């Protein structure tokens, strides 16, 4: 995977915590910690956006669309 270098500013206390994680081999480097943190934050944002969009749906309308046409097709389904 291609990577790019970026410069960030970070609080001293937070950086000290990151360095302790690297020193104790929880993460291989500062870069890996930041990459994982950004990836997780973006995933949470995507998930919360999906949840917000789903909340906008009218569940009865969606149910009606999902069942539309099943009444005709159900007679063609094999009996189990």
N, C-alpha and C positions, 0 to 999 in steps of 0.2 A: 504494500500500500504506500502510495506517495505521501510524503509529509512536508509540511512547511514550518519554518521557524517563525515564532511570534514572541514579542516581548510583552510581559504583563507586569503590573504592579500588584503586590500582595502584602498584606499586613505581616509584620515581623512575627507575631505569635502564631499566625496560621502557617507561615513558612517553617517555623521551628517544628510545628506538629508534622508537617509533610516530611521534613528531614528525619524526624524520629521514625516515621514509617519506612523510609528508604533504608535507614541504618539498621532497622530490625528486620529487613528483607520482606516486608509486607508488599512493597512495590519495588521494582527494579530501579526506578528513577523518578525524579520530580515530573518529568515530561509525561511518564505513564500515568501518574496520579492525576495530572491535569486533564489528559486525554480521556481517562475513564470518567472523571467528574463531569466533563462537558458532555460526553456521550450519554451518561445517565440523565443529566438535566434535560437534554434535548428529547430523550425518550419520554420523560415525564411530561414535558410540554406537549409532545405529540399525543400522548395518551389523554391528557386533560382536554386537549382540543377535540379529540374524538368523542370524549364523554360529553362535552358541551354541545357538539353537533347532534349527538344521539338524543340528548335531552330536548332538543327542538322538535323531534319527530312526534307526530300524532300516532300513538300506538294503535288505536282502533283503525285508523286509516291504513297503516302499514299492515295490520293483520288482514284487513279486507283485500288489499292488493296481493298479499301472500296466498290467500285462499281463492282468489279469483280464478275461475276456470276449473277448480278441482272438482266441483260437483259434476261436471260433464266427464272429466277424465277418470274419476274414481270407478266408474262402471267398467272401464277398460282394464283396470288393474287386476292382476291375478289374485285369486282368493287363497289365503294361507290357512 
